[in-house]
Every structure is written in structure tokens, then in C-alpha cells.
Amino acid sequence: MKRVVQAYMRTLRQYLSAPKTRYEYKHYAIWLLLYGLTLALVWGGIYLYHGNH
């Protein structure tokens, strides 16, 4: 699992270092927003679930 995360991070770093068009930036921002939203929902769900038990 750790190896998968490291490989993903390396790919992400390579992508970030590559020159991008405005369209790619827009696309990237949308994905980042969705990722942040998902993370917030998961964390909120876990927090609420453990808070009620």
C-alpha cells in the first residue's frame, strides 16, 4: 500500500513539474476541489460516527 502511494505521489510530482495549459489548470483545480470535498466528507463522517458512540 505504501509503495502504491509513493508511486502515485511521484507521478503527481512529475505532472505538476510539467508545463501546463490553462485548460489543464482548470481541470486540475476541479479535481483538487473534488478530492478536498471527498476528504472532508470522509473525515466528517468518521468524526461524527465516532462522536456518537
Biopython code that builds the backbone (N, CA, C, O; Angstrom):
import numpy as np
from Bio.PDB.StructureBuilder import StructureBuilder

atoms = [
    (1, "MET", "N", (0.836, -1.206, 0.000)),
    (1, "MET", "CA", (0.000, 0.000, 0.000)),
    (1, "MET", "C", (0.870, 1.257, 0.000)),
    (1, "MET", "O", (0.599, 2.219, -0.718)),
    (2, "LYS", "N", (1.921, 1.226, 0.822)),
    (2, "LYS", "CA", (2.818, 2.380, 0.910)),
    (2, "LYS", "C", (3.518, 2.634, -0.425)),
    (2, "LYS", "O", (3.725, 3.778, -0.829)),
    (3, "ARG", "N", (3.875, 1.546, -1.096)),
    (3, "ARG", "CA", (4.555, 1.650, -2.387)),
    (3, "ARG", "C", (3.632, 2.292, -3.434)),
    (3, "ARG", "O", (4.076, 3.089, -4.262)),
    (4, "VAL", "N", (2.356, 1.936, -3.383)),
    (4, "VAL", "CA", (1.358, 2.485, -4.310)),
    (4, "VAL", "C", (1.235, 3.989, -4.107)),
    (4, "VAL", "O", (1.198, 4.753, -5.071)),
    (5, "VAL", "N", (1.173, 4.408, -2.847)),
    (5, "VAL", "CA", (1.060, 5.835, -2.520)),
    (5, "VAL", "C", (2.301, 6.588, -2.995)),
    (5, "VAL", "O", (2.188, 7.675, -3.562)),
    (6, "GLN", "N", (3.475, 6.018, -2.768)),
    (6, "GLN", "CA", (4.729, 6.661, -3.190)),
    (6, "GLN", "C", (4.790, 6.796, -4.704)),
    (6, "GLN", "O", (5.221, 7.828, -5.219)),
    (7, "ALA", "N", (4.365, 5.768, -5.417)),
    (7, "ALA", "CA", (4.357, 5.794, -6.885)),
    (7, "ALA", "C", (3.390, 6.865, -7.383)),
    (7, "ALA", "O", (3.680, 7.590, -8.334)),
    (8, "TYR", "N", (2.236, 6.949, -6.723)),
    (8, "TYR", "CA", (1.231, 7.944, -7.083)),
    (8, "TYR", "C", (1.749, 9.353, -6.859)),
    (8, "TYR", "O", (1.540, 10.242, -7.685)),
    (9, "MET", "N", (2.432, 9.551, -5.726)),
    (9, "MET", "CA", (2.996, 10.862, -5.398)),
    (9, "MET", "C", (4.065, 11.260, -6.414)),
    (9, "MET", "O", (4.148, 12.422, -6.811)),
    (10, "ARG", "N", (4.880, 10.296, -6.831)),
    (10, "ARG", "CA", (5.921, 10.556, -7.810)),
    (10, "ARG", "C", (5.315, 10.970, -9.150)),
    (10, "ARG", "O", (5.796, 11.902, -9.794)),
    (11, "THR", "N", (4.265, 10.278, -9.562)),
    (11, "THR", "CA", (3.562, 10.602, -10.813)),
    (11, "THR", "C", (2.955, 11.992, -10.726)),
    (11, "THR", "O", (3.023, 12.778, -11.672)),
    (12, "LEU", "N", (2.360, 12.282, -9.573)),
    (12, "LEU", "CA", (1.744, 13.589, -9.358)),
    (12, "LEU", "C", (2.787, 14.697, -9.422)),
    (12, "LEU", "O", (2.542, 15.753, -10.004)),
    (13, "ARG", "N", (3.955, 14.456, -8.821)),
    (13, "ARG", "CA", (5.037, 15.443, -8.819)),
    (13, "ARG", "C", (5.542, 15.699, -10.235)),
    (13, "ARG", "O", (5.813, 16.840, -10.610)),
    (14, "GLN", "N", (5.667, 14.627, -11.016)),
    (14, "GLN", "CA", (6.094, 14.756, -12.413)),
    (14, "GLN", "C", (5.080, 15.572, -13.208)),
    (14, "GLN", "O", (5.445, 16.405, -14.037)),
    (15, "TYR", "N", (3.813, 15.322, -12.944)),
    (15, "TYR", "CA", (2.749, 16.040, -13.646)),
    (15, "TYR", "C", (2.761, 17.519, -13.273)),
    (15, "TYR", "O", (2.575, 18.387, -14.126)),
    (16, "LEU", "N", (2.979, 17.792, -11.996)),
    (16, "LEU", "CA", (2.998, 19.175, -11.521)),
    (16, "LEU", "C", (4.181, 19.950, -12.079)),
    (16, "LEU", "O", (4.079, 21.151, -12.327)),
    (17, "SER", "N", (5.309, 19.265, -12.280)),
    (17, "SER", "CA", (6.508, 19.938, -12.779)),
    (17, "SER", "C", (6.450, 20.173, -14.287)),
    (17, "SER", "O", (7.173, 21.016, -14.818)),
    (18, "ALA", "N", (5.579, 19.418, -14.978)),
    (18, "ALA", "CA", (5.442, 19.584, -16.429)),
    (18, "ALA", "C", (4.680, 20.873, -16.745)),
    (18, "ALA", "O", (3.765, 21.248, -16.012)),
    (19, "PRO", "N", (5.055, 21.556, -17.841)),
    (19, "PRO", "CA", (4.339, 22.775, -18.228)),
    (19, "PRO", "C", (2.893, 22.456, -18.598)),
    (19, "PRO", "O", (2.620, 21.442, -19.240)),
    (20, "LYS", "N", (1.976, 23.318, -18.194)),
    (20, "LYS", "CA", (0.564, 23.052, -18.408)),
    (20, "LYS", "C", (-0.144, 24.200, -19.132)),
    (20, "LYS", "O", (0.258, 25.361, -19.057)),
    (21, "THR", "N", (-1.192, 23.831, -19.819)),
    (21, "THR", "CA", (-2.030, 24.827, -20.480)),
    (21, "THR", "C", (-3.072, 25.327, -19.491)),
    (21, "THR", "O", (-3.222, 24.762, -18.407)),
    (22, "ARG", "N", (-3.776, 26.360, -19.848)),
    (22, "ARG", "CA", (-4.811, 26.915, -18.976)),
    (22, "ARG", "C", (-5.917, 25.894, -18.751)),
    (22, "ARG", "O", (-6.475, 25.802, -17.658)),
    (23, "TYR", "N", (-6.232, 25.129, -19.792)),
    (23, "TYR", "CA", (-7.274, 24.099, -19.700)),
    (23, "TYR", "C", (-6.909, 23.047, -18.655)),
    (23, "TYR", "O", (-7.753, 22.619, -17.868)),
    (24, "GLU", "N", (-5.635, 22.637, -18.662)),
    (24, "GLU", "CA", (-5.178, 21.636, -17.696)),
    (24, "GLU", "C", (-5.254, 22.168, -16.268)),
    (24, "GLU", "O", (-5.596, 21.434, -15.341)),
    (25, "TYR", "N", (-4.932, 23.452, -16.099)),
    (25, "TYR", "CA", (-5.015, 24.056, -14.769)),
    (25, "TYR", "C", (-6.448, 24.032, -14.258)),
    (25, "TYR", "O", (-6.694, 23.747, -13.086)),
    (26, "LYS", "N", (-7.399, 24.337, -15.155)),
    (26, "LYS", "CA", (-8.810, 24.335, -14.796)),
    (26, "LYS", "C", (-9.230, 22.930, -14.384)),
    (26, "LYS", "O", (-9.911, 22.741, -13.376)),
    (27, "HIS", "N", (-8.818, 21.963, -15.166)),
    (27, "HIS", "CA", (-9.123, 20.567, -14.915)),
    (27, "HIS", "C", (-8.538, 20.128, -13.572)),
    (27, "HIS", "O", (-9.193, 19.453, -12.778)),
    (28, "TYR", "N", (-7.291, 20.531, -13.344)),
    (28, "TYR", "CA", (-6.578, 20.175, -12.126)),
    (28, "TYR", "C", (-7.262, 20.777, -10.898)),
    (28, "TYR", "O", (-7.378, 20.128, -9.858)),
    (29, "ALA", "N", (-7.711, 22.020, -11.034)),
    (29, "ALA", "CA", (-8.398, 22.701, -9.933)),
    (29, "ALA", "C", (-9.697, 21.989, -9.573)),
    (29, "ALA", "O", (-10.034, 21.861, -8.396)),
    (30, "ILE", "N", (-10.425, 21.529, -10.585)),
    (30, "ILE", "CA", (-11.681, 20.810, -10.353)),
    (30, "ILE", "C", (-11.419, 19.512, -9.600)),
    (30, "ILE", "O", (-12.129, 19.183, -8.650)),
    (31, "TRP", "N", (-10.386, 18.770, -10.035)),
    (31, "TRP", "CA", (-10.043, 17.512, -9.372)),
    (31, "TRP", "C", (-9.616, 17.735, -7.931)),
    (31, "TRP", "O", (-9.971, 16.967, -7.037)),
    (32, "LEU", "N", (-8.848, 18.798, -7.720)),
    (32, "LEU", "CA", (-8.379, 19.131, -6.380)),
    (32, "LEU", "C", (-9.563, 19.451, -5.468)),
    (32, "LEU", "O", (-9.598, 19.039, -4.309)),
    (33, "LEU", "N", (-10.521, 20.183, -6.005)),
    (33, "LEU", "CA", (-11.726, 20.556, -5.273)),
    (33, "LEU", "C", (-12.529, 19.312, -4.901)),
    (33, "LEU", "O", (-12.977, 19.169, -3.764)),
    (34, "LEU", "N", (-12.707, 18.412, -5.874)),
    (34, "LEU", "CA", (-13.450, 17.180, -5.634)),
    (34, "LEU", "C", (-12.752, 16.311, -4.593)),
    (34, "LEU", "O", (-13.397, 15.717, -3.729)),
    (35, "TYR", "N", (-11.421, 16.246, -4.687)),
    (35, "TYR", "CA", (-10.635, 15.458, -3.749)),
    (35, "TYR", "C", (-10.778, 16.020, -2.333)),
    (35, "TYR", "O", (-10.971, 15.273, -1.374)),
    (36, "GLY", "N", (-10.680, 17.343, -2.217)),
    (36, "GLY", "CA", (-10.817, 18.005, -0.924)),
    (36, "GLY", "C", (-12.192, 17.787, -0.320)),
    (36, "GLY", "O", (-12.330, 17.574, 0.884)),
    (37, "LEU", "N", (-13.208, 17.842, -1.175)),
    (37, "LEU", "CA", (-14.587, 17.645, -0.742)),
    (37, "LEU", "C", (-14.792, 16.218, -0.236)),
    (37, "LEU", "O", (-15.418, 15.998, 0.801)),
    (38, "THR", "N", (-14.255, 15.254, -0.983)),
    (38, "THR", "CA", (-14.363, 13.844, -0.600)),
    (38, "THR", "C", (-13.665, 13.598, 0.727)),
    (38, "THR", "O", (-14.190, 12.909, 1.601)),
    (39, "LEU", "N", (-12.468, 14.173, 0.869)),
    (39, "LEU", "CA", (-11.696, 14.023, 2.094)),
    (39, "LEU", "C", (-12.460, 14.607, 3.285)),
    (39, "LEU", "O", (-12.522, 13.997, 4.352)),
    (40, "ALA", "N", (-13.033, 15.783, 3.091)),
    (40, "ALA", "CA", (-13.798, 16.445, 4.146)),
    (40, "ALA", "C", (-15.016, 15.607, 4.541)),
    (40, "ALA", "O", (-15.326, 15.480, 5.726)),
    (41, "LEU", "N", (-15.700, 15.042, 3.559)),
    (41, "LEU", "CA", (-16.873, 14.208, 3.831)),
    (41, "LEU", "C", (-16.494, 12.945, 4.592)),
    (41, "LEU", "O", (-17.174, 12.549, 5.539)),
    (42, "VAL", "N", (-15.402, 12.320, 4.167)),
    (42, "VAL", "CA", (-14.943, 11.092, 4.838)),
    (42, "VAL", "C", (-14.533, 11.385, 6.272)),
    (42, "VAL", "O", (-14.940, 10.690, 7.203)),
    (43, "TRP", "N", (-13.715, 12.434, 6.439)),
    (43, "TRP", "CA", (-13.274, 12.810, 7.785)),
    (43, "TRP", "C", (-14.451, 13.208, 8.663)),
    (43, "TRP", "O", (-14.524, 12.817, 9.828)),
    (44, "GLY", "N", (-15.362, 13.979, 8.108)),
    (44, "GLY", "CA", (-16.562, 14.394, 8.843)),
    (44, "GLY", "C", (-17.398, 13.199, 9.252)),
    (44, "GLY", "O", (-17.896, 13.130, 10.375)),
    (45, "GLY", "N", (-17.548, 12.255, 8.328)),
    (45, "GLY", "CA", (-18.315, 11.048, 8.606)),
    (45, "GLY", "C", (-17.693, 10.226, 9.717)),
    (45, "GLY", "O", (-18.392, 9.762, 10.618)),
    (46, "ILE", "N", (-16.392, 10.045, 9.659)),
    (46, "ILE", "CA", (-15.673, 9.286, 10.688)),
    (46, "ILE", "C", (-15.785, 9.995, 12.038)),
    (46, "ILE", "O", (-16.029, 9.362, 13.066)),
    (47, "TYR", "N", (-15.605, 11.315, 12.021)),
    (47, "TYR", "CA", (-15.672, 12.105, 13.250)),
    (47, "TYR", "C", (-17.058, 12.020, 13.882)),
    (47, "TYR", "O", (-17.189, 11.819, 15.089)),
    (48, "LEU", "N", (-18.093, 12.174, 13.053)),
    (48, "LEU", "CA", (-19.467, 12.100, 13.545)),
    (48, "LEU", "C", (-19.798, 10.704, 14.052)),
    (48, "LEU", "O", (-20.445, 10.542, 15.086)),
    (49, "TYR", "N", (-19.346, 9.701, 13.310)),
    (49, "TYR", "CA", (-19.615, 8.311, 13.682)),
    (49, "TYR", "C", (-18.992, 7.979, 15.034)),
    (49, "TYR", "O", (-19.637, 7.379, 15.894)),
    (50, "HIS", "N", (-17.739, 8.374, 15.211)),
    (50, "HIS", "CA", (-17.054, 8.092, 16.475)),
    (50, "HIS", "C", (-17.535, 8.998, 17.591)),
    (50, "HIS", "O", (-17.468, 8.631, 18.764)),
    (51, "GLY", "N", (-18.016, 10.172, 17.238)),
    (51, "GLY", "CA", (-18.527, 11.106, 18.238)),
    (51, "GLY", "C", (-19.821, 10.633, 18.860)),
    (51, "GLY", "O", (-20.112, 10.939, 20.016)),
    (52, "ASN", "N", (-20.607, 9.878, 18.086)),
    (52, "ASN", "CA", (-21.907, 9.407, 18.578)),
    (52, "ASN", "C", (-21.828, 8.063, 19.284)),
    (52, "ASN", "O", (-22.847, 7.555, 19.753)),
    (53, "HIS", "N", (-20.653, 7.484, 19.369)),
    (53, "HIS", "CA", (-20.520, 6.167, 20.012)),
    (53, "HIS", "C", (-19.716, 6.256, 21.293)),
    (53, "HIS", "O", (-19.506, 5.244, 21.962)),
]
sb = StructureBuilder()
sb.init_structure("model")
sb.init_model(0)
sb.init_chain("A")
sb.init_seg("    ")
for serial, (resi, resn, name, xyz) in enumerate(atoms, 1):
    if name == "N":
        sb.init_residue(resn, " ", resi, " ")
    sb.init_atom(name, np.array(xyz, "f"), 0.0, 1.0, " ", f" {name:<3s}", serial, name[0])
structure = sb.get_structure()
